[in-house]
Amino acid sequence: MGFLTWVAAGLIAFGLSRLVKRGRVRAVPVELMLALCPAILAGIVATALDFGGWAVFDVRAGLFALATAFAILGFARRRGHAPQPE
């Protein structure tokens, strides 16, 4: 249940980020991986911090995974549209 929570957090972050048009990454699979991978890694870190576990649902782990996925997606969008030096 914990692992599914992390994946769901990544999918929620991906879905909400696709609603924001500004700075959108054009490749959907890339943006999906930019949401899922950090969410799963954040879930593993949350497990190490004793927020639930692989098979145990914990809201804190889900929120941690969601916040991490949002942060990585925001950074990727901002990084992709930084002003280019002339």
PyMOL Python script that loads the backbone (N, CA, C, O; Angstrom):
from pymol import cmd

cmd.read_pdbstr("""\
ATOM      1  N   MET A   1       0.819  -1.196   0.000  1.00  0.00           N
ATOM      2  CA  MET A   1       0.000   0.000   0.000  1.00  0.00           C
ATOM      3  C   MET A   1       0.863   1.261   0.000  1.00  0.00           C
ATOM      4  O   MET A   1       0.498   2.261  -0.618  1.00  0.00           O
ATOM      5  N   GLY A   2       2.001   1.220   0.687  1.00  0.00           N
ATOM      6  CA  GLY A   2       2.875   2.385   0.728  1.00  0.00           C
ATOM      7  C   GLY A   2       3.448   2.713  -0.642  1.00  0.00           C
ATOM      8  O   GLY A   2       3.485   3.872  -1.055  1.00  0.00           O
ATOM      9  N   PHE A   3       3.897   1.665  -1.346  1.00  0.00           N
ATOM     10  CA  PHE A   3       4.461   1.871  -2.674  1.00  0.00           C
ATOM     11  C   PHE A   3       3.413   2.448  -3.622  1.00  0.00           C
ATOM     12  O   PHE A   3       3.719   3.326  -4.428  1.00  0.00           O
ATOM     13  N   LEU A   4       2.191   1.961  -3.527  1.00  0.00           N
ATOM     14  CA  LEU A   4       1.115   2.489  -4.368  1.00  0.00           C
ATOM     15  C   LEU A   4       0.800   3.941  -4.029  1.00  0.00           C
ATOM     16  O   LEU A   4       0.408   4.712  -4.905  1.00  0.00           O
ATOM     17  N   THR A   5       0.965   4.314  -2.778  1.00  0.00           N
ATOM     18  CA  THR A   5       0.765   5.706  -2.376  1.00  0.00           C
ATOM     19  C   THR A   5       1.794   6.604  -3.040  1.00  0.00           C
ATOM     20  O   THR A   5       1.471   7.702  -3.493  1.00  0.00           O
ATOM     21  N   TRP A   6       3.037   6.133  -3.095  1.00  0.00           N
ATOM     22  CA  TRP A   6       4.096   6.938  -3.727  1.00  0.00           C
ATOM     23  C   TRP A   6       3.847   7.091  -5.215  1.00  0.00           C
ATOM     24  O   TRP A   6       4.014   8.177  -5.771  1.00  0.00           O
ATOM     25  N   VAL A   7       3.445   6.002  -5.863  1.00  0.00           N
ATOM     26  CA  VAL A   7       3.151   6.058  -7.295  1.00  0.00           C
ATOM     27  C   VAL A   7       1.952   6.972  -7.545  1.00  0.00           C
ATOM     28  O   VAL A   7       1.962   7.761  -8.489  1.00  0.00           O
ATOM     29  N   ALA A   8       0.934   6.871  -6.714  1.00  0.00           N
ATOM     30  CA  ALA A   8      -0.237   7.742  -6.856  1.00  0.00           C
ATOM     31  C   ALA A   8       0.152   9.205  -6.670  1.00  0.00           C
ATOM     32  O   ALA A   8      -0.358  10.072  -7.380  1.00  0.00           O
ATOM     33  N   ALA A   9       1.039   9.489  -5.734  1.00  0.00           N
ATOM     34  CA  ALA A   9       1.507  10.866  -5.526  1.00  0.00           C
ATOM     35  C   ALA A   9       2.225  11.374  -6.777  1.00  0.00           C
ATOM     36  O   ALA A   9       2.029  12.518  -7.187  1.00  0.00           O
ATOM     37  N   GLY A  10       3.044  10.533  -7.375  1.00  0.00           N
ATOM     38  CA  GLY A  10       3.728  10.921  -8.606  1.00  0.00           C
ATOM     39  C   GLY A  10       2.757  11.159  -9.749  1.00  0.00           C
ATOM     40  O   GLY A  10       2.930  12.097 -10.527  1.00  0.00           O
ATOM     41  N   LEU A  11       1.734  10.315  -9.857  1.00  0.00           N
ATOM     42  CA  LEU A  11       0.738  10.490 -10.914  1.00  0.00           C
ATOM     43  C   LEU A  11      -0.107  11.741 -10.693  1.00  0.00           C
ATOM     44  O   LEU A  11      -0.468  12.426 -11.650  1.00  0.00           O
ATOM     45  N   ILE A  12      -0.418  12.034  -9.450  1.00  0.00           N
ATOM     46  CA  ILE A  12      -1.161  13.266  -9.146  1.00  0.00           C
ATOM     47  C   ILE A  12      -0.326  14.484  -9.509  1.00  0.00           C
ATOM     48  O   ILE A  12      -0.835  15.431 -10.110  1.00  0.00           O
ATOM     49  N   ALA A  13       0.952  14.467  -9.149  1.00  0.00           N
ATOM     50  CA  ALA A  13       1.836  15.582  -9.499  1.00  0.00           C
ATOM     51  C   ALA A  13       1.932  15.731 -11.011  1.00  0.00           C
ATOM     52  O   ALA A  13       1.900  16.847 -11.531  1.00  0.00           O
ATOM     53  N   PHE A  14       2.049  14.613 -11.715  1.00  0.00           N
ATOM     54  CA  PHE A  14       2.115  14.645 -13.172  1.00  0.00           C
ATOM     55  C   PHE A  14       0.830  15.222 -13.764  1.00  0.00           C
ATOM     56  O   PHE A  14       0.883  16.086 -14.639  1.00  0.00           O
ATOM     57  N   GLY A  15      -0.310  14.753 -13.297  1.00  0.00           N
ATOM     58  CA  GLY A  15      -1.579  15.230 -13.818  1.00  0.00           C
ATOM     59  C   GLY A  15      -1.790  16.716 -13.586  1.00  0.00           C
ATOM     60  O   GLY A  15      -2.243  17.435 -14.477  1.00  0.00           O
ATOM     61  N   LEU A  16      -1.463  17.170 -12.393  1.00  0.00           N
ATOM     62  CA  LEU A  16      -1.628  18.601 -12.101  1.00  0.00           C
ATOM     63  C   LEU A  16      -0.622  19.450 -12.867  1.00  0.00           C
ATOM     64  O   LEU A  16      -0.932  20.574 -13.263  1.00  0.00           O
ATOM     65  N   SER A  17       0.568  18.926 -13.075  1.00  0.00           N
ATOM     66  CA  SER A  17       1.563  19.705 -13.820  1.00  0.00           C
ATOM     67  C   SER A  17       1.194  19.811 -15.296  1.00  0.00           C
ATOM     68  O   SER A  17       1.552  20.786 -15.955  1.00  0.00           O
ATOM     69  N   ARG A  18       0.476  18.809 -15.823  1.00  0.00           N
ATOM     70  CA  ARG A  18       0.049  18.880 -17.223  1.00  0.00           C
ATOM     71  C   ARG A  18      -1.041  19.933 -17.418  1.00  0.00           C
ATOM     72  O   ARG A  18      -1.261  20.387 -18.541  1.00  0.00           O
ATOM     73  N   LEU A  19      -1.724  20.329 -16.347  1.00  0.00           N
ATOM     74  CA  LEU A  19      -2.744  21.366 -16.449  1.00  0.00           C
ATOM     75  C   LEU A  19      -2.145  22.758 -16.601  1.00  0.00           C
ATOM     76  O   LEU A  19      -2.784  23.657 -17.147  1.00  0.00           O
ATOM     77  N   VAL A  20      -0.919  22.936 -16.119  1.00  0.00           N
ATOM     78  CA  VAL A  20      -0.236  24.226 -16.208  1.00  0.00           C
ATOM     79  C   VAL A  20       0.499  24.270 -17.536  1.00  0.00           C
ATOM     80  O   VAL A  20       1.384  23.451 -17.782  1.00  0.00           O
ATOM     81  N   LYS A  21       0.147  25.207 -18.386  1.00  0.00           N
ATOM     82  CA  LYS A  21       0.714  25.236 -19.722  1.00  0.00           C
ATOM     83  C   LYS A  21       2.102  25.874 -19.773  1.00  0.00           C
ATOM     84  O   LYS A  21       2.931  25.466 -20.586  1.00  0.00           O
ATOM     85  N   ARG A  22       2.361  26.834 -18.948  1.00  0.00           N
ATOM     86  CA  ARG A  22       3.624  27.564 -19.033  1.00  0.00           C
ATOM     87  C   ARG A  22       4.805  26.676 -18.667  1.00  0.00           C
ATOM     88  O   ARG A  22       4.816  26.057 -17.603  1.00  0.00           O
ATOM     89  N   GLY A  23       5.785  26.614 -19.537  1.00  0.00           N
ATOM     90  CA  GLY A  23       7.001  25.870 -19.286  1.00  0.00           C
ATOM     91  C   GLY A  23       6.853  24.374 -19.400  1.00  0.00           C
ATOM     92  O   GLY A  23       7.726  23.640 -18.936  1.00  0.00           O
ATOM     93  N   ARG A  24       5.788  23.896 -19.997  1.00  0.00           N
ATOM     94  CA  ARG A  24       5.509  22.469 -20.069  1.00  0.00           C
ATOM     95  C   ARG A  24       6.583  21.747 -20.877  1.00  0.00           C
ATOM     96  O   ARG A  24       6.991  22.204 -21.945  1.00  0.00           O
ATOM     97  N   VAL A  25       7.028  20.617 -20.347  1.00  0.00           N
ATOM     98  CA  VAL A  25       7.940  19.750 -21.073  1.00  0.00           C
ATOM     99  C   VAL A  25       7.130  19.099 -22.182  1.00  0.00           C
ATOM    100  O   VAL A  25       6.045  18.578 -21.927  1.00  0.00           O
ATOM    101  N   ARG A  26       7.635  19.119 -23.402  1.00  0.00           N
ATOM    102  CA  ARG A  26       6.845  18.622 -24.532  1.00  0.00           C
ATOM    103  C   ARG A  26       6.700  17.110 -24.537  1.00  0.00           C
ATOM    104  O   ARG A  26       5.662  16.598 -24.956  1.00  0.00           O
ATOM    105  N   ALA A  27       7.681  16.404 -24.094  1.00  0.00           N
ATOM    106  CA  ALA A  27       7.628  14.943 -24.120  1.00  0.00           C
ATOM    107  C   ALA A  27       6.901  14.439 -22.870  1.00  0.00           C
ATOM    108  O   ALA A  27       7.401  14.574 -21.753  1.00  0.00           O
ATOM    109  N   VAL A  28       5.730  13.865 -23.070  1.00  0.00           N
ATOM    110  CA  VAL A  28       4.926  13.368 -21.959  1.00  0.00           C
ATOM    111  C   VAL A  28       5.646  12.266 -21.185  1.00  0.00           C
ATOM    112  O   VAL A  28       5.625  12.300 -19.954  1.00  0.00           O
ATOM    113  N   PRO A  29       6.288  11.283 -21.841  1.00  0.00           N
ATOM    114  CA  PRO A  29       6.980  10.242 -21.070  1.00  0.00           C
ATOM    115  C   PRO A  29       8.111  10.794 -20.195  1.00  0.00           C
ATOM    116  O   PRO A  29       8.366  10.287 -19.103  1.00  0.00           O
ATOM    117  N   VAL A  30       8.778  11.828 -20.683  1.00  0.00           N
ATOM    118  CA  VAL A  30       9.855  12.430 -19.885  1.00  0.00           C
ATOM    119  C   VAL A  30       9.280  13.079 -18.640  1.00  0.00           C
ATOM    120  O   VAL A  30       9.813  12.909 -17.543  1.00  0.00           O
ATOM    121  N   GLU A  31       8.201  13.815 -18.804  1.00  0.00           N
ATOM    122  CA  GLU A  31       7.590  14.475 -17.652  1.00  0.00           C
ATOM    123  C   GLU A  31       6.997  13.453 -16.678  1.00  0.00           C
ATOM    124  O   GLU A  31       7.015  13.656 -15.464  1.00  0.00           O
ATOM    125  N   LEU A  32       6.474  12.358 -17.221  1.00  0.00           N
ATOM    126  CA  LEU A  32       5.948  11.298 -16.353  1.00  0.00           C
ATOM    127  C   LEU A  32       7.073  10.693 -15.511  1.00  0.00           C
ATOM    128  O   LEU A  32       6.896  10.458 -14.316  1.00  0.00           O
ATOM    129  N   MET A  33       8.207  10.446 -16.121  1.00  0.00           N
ATOM    130  CA  MET A  33       9.354   9.904 -15.373  1.00  0.00           C
ATOM    131  C   MET A  33       9.895  10.930 -14.376  1.00  0.00           C
ATOM    132  O   MET A  33      10.363  10.569 -13.296  1.00  0.00           O
ATOM    133  N   LEU A  34       9.826  12.224 -14.750  1.00  0.00           N
ATOM    134  CA  LEU A  34      10.257  13.277 -13.827  1.00  0.00           C
ATOM    135  C   LEU A  34       9.319  13.389 -12.625  1.00  0.00           C
ATOM    136  O   LEU A  34       9.687  13.992 -11.616  1.00  0.00           O
ATOM    137  N   ALA A  35       8.146  12.835 -12.711  1.00  0.00           N
ATOM    138  CA  ALA A  35       7.219  12.832 -11.582  1.00  0.00           C
ATOM    139  C   ALA A  35       7.305  11.537 -10.790  1.00  0.00           C
ATOM    140  O   ALA A  35       7.324  11.563  -9.559  1.00  0.00           O
ATOM    141  N   LEU A  36       7.356  10.402 -11.484  1.00  0.00           N
ATOM    142  CA  LEU A  36       7.311   9.107 -10.794  1.00  0.00           C
ATOM    143  C   LEU A  36       8.615   8.766 -10.074  1.00  0.00           C
ATOM    144  O   LEU A  36       8.591   8.341  -8.919  1.00  0.00           O
ATOM    145  N   CYS A  37       9.733   8.948 -10.739  1.00  0.00           N
ATOM    146  CA  CYS A  37      11.014   8.553 -10.120  1.00  0.00           C
ATOM    147  C   CYS A  37      11.300   9.305  -8.818  1.00  0.00           C
ATOM    148  O   CYS A  37      11.636   8.668  -7.819  1.00  0.00           O
ATOM    149  N   PRO A  38      11.179  10.638  -8.794  1.00  0.00           N
ATOM    150  CA  PRO A  38      11.401  11.331  -7.516  1.00  0.00           C
ATOM    151  C   PRO A  38      10.378  10.964  -6.446  1.00  0.00           C
ATOM    152  O   PRO A  38      10.711  10.925  -5.262  1.00  0.00           O
ATOM    153  N   ALA A  39       9.137  10.695  -6.849  1.00  0.00           N
ATOM    154  CA  ALA A  39       8.117  10.316  -5.863  1.00  0.00           C
ATOM    155  C   ALA A  39       8.475   8.979  -5.217  1.00  0.00           C
ATOM    156  O   ALA A  39       8.336   8.816  -4.004  1.00  0.00           O
ATOM    157  N   ILE A  40       8.930   8.033  -6.016  1.00  0.00           N
ATOM    158  CA  ILE A  40       9.318   6.732  -5.466  1.00  0.00           C
ATOM    159  C   ILE A  40      10.564   6.862  -4.590  1.00  0.00           C
ATOM    160  O   ILE A  40      10.640   6.267  -3.516  1.00  0.00           O
ATOM    161  N   LEU A  41      11.531   7.641  -5.055  1.00  0.00           N
ATOM    162  CA  LEU A  41      12.736   7.850  -4.228  1.00  0.00           C
ATOM    163  C   LEU A  41      12.399   8.567  -2.923  1.00  0.00           C
ATOM    164  O   LEU A  41      12.956   8.246  -1.873  1.00  0.00           O
ATOM    165  N   ALA A  42      11.498   9.526  -2.989  1.00  0.00           N
ATOM    166  CA  ALA A  42      11.078  10.217  -1.767  1.00  0.00           C
ATOM    167  C   ALA A  42      10.340   9.271  -0.831  1.00  0.00           C
ATOM    168  O   ALA A  42      10.463   9.378   0.389  1.00  0.00           O
ATOM    169  N   GLY A  43       9.578   8.351  -1.398  1.00  0.00           N
ATOM    170  CA  GLY A  43       8.913   7.349  -0.571  1.00  0.00           C
ATOM    171  C   GLY A  43       9.905   6.439   0.132  1.00  0.00           C
ATOM    172  O   GLY A  43       9.697   6.061   1.285  1.00  0.00           O
ATOM    173  N   ILE A  44      10.977   6.087  -0.556  1.00  0.00           N
ATOM    174  CA  ILE A  44      12.027   5.275   0.065  1.00  0.00           C
ATOM    175  C   ILE A  44      12.703   6.044   1.189  1.00  0.00           C
ATOM    176  O   ILE A  44      12.978   5.494   2.255  1.00  0.00           O
ATOM    177  N   VAL A  45      12.966   7.322   0.941  1.00  0.00           N
ATOM    178  CA  VAL A  45      13.564   8.155   1.995  1.00  0.00           C
ATOM    179  C   VAL A  45      12.596   8.298   3.164  1.00  0.00           C
ATOM    180  O   VAL A  45      13.010   8.252   4.323  1.00  0.00           O
ATOM    181  N   ALA A  46      11.315   8.470   2.867  1.00  0.00           N
ATOM    182  CA  ALA A  46      10.317   8.574   3.936  1.00  0.00           C
ATOM    183  C   ALA A  46      10.261   7.289   4.749  1.00  0.00           C
ATOM    184  O   ALA A  46      10.064   7.328   5.964  1.00  0.00           O
ATOM    185  N   THR A  47      10.434   6.152   4.087  1.00  0.00           N
ATOM    186  CA  THR A  47      10.473   4.877   4.809  1.00  0.00           C
ATOM    187  C   THR A  47      11.696   4.823   5.717  1.00  0.00           C
ATOM    188  O   THR A  47      11.614   4.336   6.845  1.00  0.00           O
ATOM    189  N   ALA A  48      12.820   5.320   5.232  1.00  0.00           N
ATOM    190  CA  ALA A  48      14.030   5.360   6.052  1.00  0.00           C
ATOM    191  C   ALA A  48      13.848   6.286   7.260  1.00  0.00           C
ATOM    192  O   ALA A  48      14.450   6.065   8.310  1.00  0.00           O
ATOM    193  N   LEU A  49      13.015   7.325   7.106  1.00  0.00           N
ATOM    194  CA  LEU A  49      12.721   8.242   8.206  1.00  0.00           C
ATOM    195  C   LEU A  49      11.580   7.737   9.094  1.00  0.00           C
ATOM    196  O   LEU A  49      11.113   8.448   9.984  1.00  0.00           O
ATOM    197  N   ASP A  50      11.138   6.501   8.840  1.00  0.00           N
ATOM    198  CA  ASP A  50      10.097   5.831   9.615  1.00  0.00           C
ATOM    199  C   ASP A  50       8.722   6.455   9.409  1.00  0.00           C
ATOM    200  O   ASP A  50       7.924   6.533  10.343  1.00  0.00           O
ATOM    201  N   PHE A  51       8.446   6.900   8.180  1.00  0.00           N
ATOM    202  CA  PHE A  51       7.110   7.351   7.796  1.00  0.00           C
ATOM    203  C   PHE A  51       6.461   6.209   7.039  1.00  0.00           C
ATOM    204  O   PHE A  51       6.520   6.185   5.809  1.00  0.00           O
ATOM    205  N   GLY A  52       5.859   5.286   7.712  1.00  0.00           N
ATOM    206  CA  GLY A  52       5.207   4.165   7.045  1.00  0.00           C
ATOM    207  C   GLY A  52       6.200   3.133   6.573  1.00  0.00           C
ATOM    208  O   GLY A  52       7.182   2.848   7.259  1.00  0.00           O
ATOM    209  N   GLY A  53       5.952   2.573   5.410  1.00  0.00           N
ATOM    210  CA  GLY A  53       6.823   1.548   4.859  1.00  0.00           C
ATOM    211  C   GLY A  53       6.354   1.134   3.486  1.00  0.00           C
ATOM    212  O   GLY A  53       5.463   1.760   2.912  1.00  0.00           O
ATOM    213  N   TRP A  54       6.956   0.069   2.947  1.00  0.00           N
ATOM    214  CA  TRP A  54       6.609  -0.413   1.620  1.00  0.00           C
ATOM    215  C   TRP A  54       5.152  -0.854   1.547  1.00  0.00           C
ATOM    216  O   TRP A  54       4.475  -0.619   0.546  1.00  0.00           O
ATOM    217  N   ALA A  55       4.683  -1.482   2.589  1.00  0.00           N
ATOM    218  CA  ALA A  55       3.337  -2.050   2.560  1.00  0.00           C
ATOM    219  C   ALA A  55       2.384  -1.354   3.528  1.00  0.00           C
ATOM    220  O   ALA A  55       1.263  -1.818   3.730  1.00  0.00           O
ATOM    221  N   VAL A  56       2.816  -0.255   4.122  1.00  0.00           N
ATOM    222  CA  VAL A  56       2.005   0.433   5.127  1.00  0.00           C
ATOM    223  C   VAL A  56       1.660   1.831   4.615  1.00  0.00           C
ATOM    224  O   VAL A  56       2.548   2.599   4.246  1.00  0.00           O
ATOM    225  N   PHE A  57       0.384   2.151   4.597  1.00  0.00           N
ATOM    226  CA  PHE A  57      -0.052   3.480   4.176  1.00  0.00           C
ATOM    227  C   PHE A  57       0.284   4.497   5.259  1.00  0.00           C
ATOM    228  O   PHE A  57       0.017   4.275   6.440  1.00  0.00           O
ATOM    229  N   ASP A  58       0.873   5.613   4.842  1.00  0.00           N
ATOM    230  CA  ASP A  58       1.154   6.716   5.761  1.00  0.00           C
ATOM    231  C   ASP A  58       0.989   8.016   4.980  1.00  0.00           C
ATOM    232  O   ASP A  58       1.605   8.204   3.931  1.00  0.00           O
ATOM    233  N   VAL A  59       0.161   8.898   5.499  1.00  0.00           N
ATOM    234  CA  VAL A  59      -0.114  10.164   4.828  1.00  0.00           C
ATOM    235  C   VAL A  59       1.155  10.993   4.696  1.00  0.00           C
ATOM    236  O   VAL A  59       1.363  11.646   3.674  1.00  0.00           O
ATOM    237  N   ARG A  60       2.007  10.973   5.723  1.00  0.00           N
ATOM    238  CA  ARG A  60       3.238  11.769   5.674  1.00  0.00           C
ATOM    239  C   ARG A  60       4.131  11.350   4.519  1.00  0.00           C
ATOM    240  O   ARG A  60       4.717  12.202   3.850  1.00  0.00           O
ATOM    241  N   ALA A  61       4.241  10.057   4.276  1.00  0.00           N
ATOM    242  CA  ALA A  61       5.065   9.563   3.166  1.00  0.00           C
ATOM    243  C   ALA A  61       4.467   9.992   1.831  1.00  0.00           C
ATOM    244  O   ALA A  61       5.199  10.370   0.917  1.00  0.00           O
ATOM    245  N   GLY A  62       3.150   9.937   1.713  1.00  0.00           N
ATOM    246  CA  GLY A  62       2.490  10.368   0.490  1.00  0.00           C
ATOM    247  C   GLY A  62       2.678  11.854   0.221  1.00  0.00           C
ATOM    248  O   GLY A  62       2.935  12.258  -0.913  1.00  0.00           O
ATOM    249  N   LEU A  63       2.549  12.663   1.261  1.00  0.00           N
ATOM    250  CA  LEU A  63       2.756  14.106   1.100  1.00  0.00           C
ATOM    251  C   LEU A  63       4.211  14.433   0.788  1.00  0.00           C
ATOM    252  O   LEU A  63       4.499  15.336   0.002  1.00  0.00           O
ATOM    253  N   PHE A  64       5.119  13.699   1.405  1.00  0.00           N
ATOM    254  CA  PHE A  64       6.545  13.881   1.136  1.00  0.00           C
ATOM    255  C   PHE A  64       6.852  13.549  -0.326  1.00  0.00           C
ATOM    256  O   PHE A  64       7.591  14.278  -0.987  1.00  0.00           O
ATOM    257  N   ALA A  65       6.292  12.457  -0.824  1.00  0.00           N
ATOM    258  CA  ALA A  65       6.495  12.063  -2.218  1.00  0.00           C
ATOM    259  C   ALA A  65       5.859  13.074  -3.172  1.00  0.00           C
ATOM    260  O   ALA A  65       6.440  13.401  -4.208  1.00  0.00           O
ATOM    261  N   LEU A  66       4.676  13.567  -2.828  1.00  0.00           N
ATOM    262  CA  LEU A  66       3.996  14.550  -3.662  1.00  0.00           C
ATOM    263  C   LEU A  66       4.784  15.860  -3.728  1.00  0.00           C
ATOM    264  O   LEU A  66       4.969  16.421  -4.808  1.00  0.00           O
ATOM    265  N   ALA A  67       5.239  16.339  -2.591  1.00  0.00           N
ATOM    266  CA  ALA A  67       6.005  17.583  -2.561  1.00  0.00           C
ATOM    267  C   ALA A  67       7.315  17.452  -3.339  1.00  0.00           C
ATOM    268  O   ALA A  67       7.726  18.379  -4.036  1.00  0.00           O
ATOM    269  N   THR A  68       7.961  16.302  -3.214  1.00  0.00           N
ATOM    270  CA  THR A  68       9.215  16.091  -3.936  1.00  0.00           C
ATOM    271  C   THR A  68       8.966  16.059  -5.439  1.00  0.00           C
ATOM    272  O   THR A  68       9.727  16.655  -6.200  1.00  0.00           O
ATOM    273  N   ALA A  69       7.919  15.375  -5.875  1.00  0.00           N
ATOM    274  CA  ALA A  69       7.605  15.312  -7.304  1.00  0.00           C
ATOM    275  C   ALA A  69       7.284  16.700  -7.849  1.00  0.00           C
ATOM    276  O   ALA A  69       7.731  17.057  -8.939  1.00  0.00           O
ATOM    277  N   PHE A  70       6.505  17.492  -7.088  1.00  0.00           N
ATOM    278  CA  PHE A  70       6.209  18.860  -7.517  1.00  0.00           C
ATOM    279  C   PHE A  70       7.482  19.691  -7.620  1.00  0.00           C
ATOM    280  O   PHE A  70       7.649  20.455  -8.570  1.00  0.00           O
ATOM    281  N   ALA A  71       8.380  19.546  -6.650  1.00  0.00           N
ATOM    282  CA  ALA A  71       9.616  20.325  -6.661  1.00  0.00           C
ATOM    283  C   ALA A  71      10.473  19.983  -7.874  1.00  0.00           C
ATOM    284  O   ALA A  71      10.998  20.883  -8.529  1.00  0.00           O
ATOM    285  N   ILE A  72      10.621  18.705  -8.181  1.00  0.00           N
ATOM    286  CA  ILE A  72      11.433  18.294  -9.322  1.00  0.00           C
ATOM    287  C   ILE A  72      10.795  18.748 -10.630  1.00  0.00           C
ATOM    288  O   ILE A  72      11.496  19.224 -11.523  1.00  0.00           O
ATOM    289  N   LEU A  73       9.484  18.609 -10.755  1.00  0.00           N
ATOM    290  CA  LEU A  73       8.811  19.069 -11.970  1.00  0.00           C
ATOM    291  C   LEU A  73       8.934  20.586 -12.136  1.00  0.00           C
ATOM    292  O   LEU A  73       9.159  21.075 -13.243  1.00  0.00           O
ATOM    293  N   GLY A  74       8.787  21.317 -11.047  1.00  0.00           N
ATOM    294  CA  GLY A  74       8.940  22.772 -11.107  1.00  0.00           C
ATOM    295  C   GLY A  74      10.350  23.181 -11.481  1.00  0.00           C
ATOM    296  O   GLY A  74      10.550  24.100 -12.276  1.00  0.00           O
ATOM    297  N   PHE A  75      11.324  22.499 -10.909  1.00  0.00           N
ATOM    298  CA  PHE A  75      12.710  22.790 -11.244  1.00  0.00           C
ATOM    299  C   PHE A  75      12.986  22.478 -12.710  1.00  0.00           C
ATOM    300  O   PHE A  75      13.669  23.249 -13.385  1.00  0.00           O
ATOM    301  N   ALA A  76      12.471  21.367 -13.211  1.00  0.00           N
ATOM    302  CA  ALA A  76      12.702  20.988 -14.605  1.00  0.00           C
ATOM    303  C   ALA A  76      12.060  21.996 -15.556  1.00  0.00           C
ATOM    304  O   ALA A  76      12.635  22.328 -16.592  1.00  0.00           O
ATOM    305  N   ARG A  77      10.881  22.477 -15.206  1.00  0.00           N
ATOM    306  CA  ARG A  77      10.230  23.475 -16.058  1.00  0.00           C
ATOM    307  C   ARG A  77      10.980  24.801 -16.028  1.00  0.00           C
ATOM    308  O   ARG A  77      11.162  25.449 -17.059  1.00  0.00           O
ATOM    309  N   ARG A  78      11.406  25.189 -14.851  1.00  0.00           N
ATOM    310  CA  ARG A  78      12.128  26.452 -14.726  1.00  0.00           C
ATOM    311  C   ARG A  78      13.481  26.375 -15.417  1.00  0.00           C
ATOM    312  O   ARG A  78      13.909  27.322 -16.079  1.00  0.00           O
ATOM    313  N   ARG A  79      14.145  25.245 -15.257  1.00  0.00           N
ATOM    314  CA  ARG A  79      15.468  25.044 -15.854  1.00  0.00           C
ATOM    315  C   ARG A  79      15.390  25.010 -17.375  1.00  0.00           C
ATOM    316  O   ARG A  79      16.295  25.492 -18.057  1.00  0.00           O
ATOM    317  N   GLY A  80      14.329  24.452 -17.896  1.00  0.00           N
ATOM    318  CA  GLY A  80      14.165  24.348 -19.336  1.00  0.00           C
ATOM    319  C   GLY A  80      13.854  25.671 -20.009  1.00  0.00           C
ATOM    320  O   GLY A  80      14.024  25.805 -21.221  1.00  0.00           O
ATOM    321  N   HIS A  81      13.400  26.650 -19.238  1.00  0.00           N
ATOM    322  CA  HIS A  81      13.025  27.941 -19.820  1.00  0.00           C
ATOM    323  C   HIS A  81      13.796  29.097 -19.192  1.00  0.00           C
ATOM    324  O   HIS A  81      13.288  30.214 -19.097  1.00  0.00           O
ATOM    325  N   ALA A  82      15.005  28.824 -18.770  1.00  0.00           N
ATOM    326  CA  ALA A  82      15.847  29.893 -18.234  1.00  0.00           C
ATOM    327  C   ALA A  82      16.312  30.777 -19.391  1.00  0.00           C
ATOM    328  O   ALA A  82      16.517  30.284 -20.500  1.00  0.00           O
ATOM    329  N   PRO A  83      16.478  32.058 -19.147  1.00  0.00           N
ATOM    330  CA  PRO A  83      16.961  32.946 -20.221  1.00  0.00           C
ATOM    331  C   PRO A  83      18.346  32.495 -20.710  1.00  0.00           C
ATOM    332  O   PRO A  83      19.224  32.162 -19.914  1.00  0.00           O
ATOM    333  N   GLN A  84      18.515  32.495 -22.024  1.00  0.00           N
ATOM    334  CA  GLN A  84      19.777  32.076 -22.612  1.00  0.00           C
ATOM    335  C   GLN A  84      20.724  33.271 -22.680  1.00  0.00           C
ATOM    336  O   GLN A  84      20.312  34.369 -23.055  1.00  0.00           O
ATOM    337  N   PRO A  85      22.007  33.061 -22.314  1.00  0.00           N
ATOM    338  CA  PRO A  85      22.967  34.162 -22.428  1.00  0.00           C
ATOM    339  C   PRO A  85      23.231  34.491 -23.893  1.00  0.00           C
ATOM    340  O   PRO A  85      23.268  33.611 -24.754  1.00  0.00           O
ATOM    341  N   GLU A  86      23.410  35.778 -24.149  1.00  0.00           N
ATOM    342  CA  GLU A  86      23.644  36.191 -25.546  1.00  0.00           C
ATOM    343  C   GLU A  86      25.079  36.487 -25.806  1.00  0.00           C
ATOM    344  O   GLU A  86      25.442  36.846 -26.927  1.00  0.00           O
TER     345      GLU A  86
END
""", "prot")
cmd.dss("prot")
cmd.show_as("cartoon", "prot")
cmd.util.cbc("prot")
cmd.orient("prot")
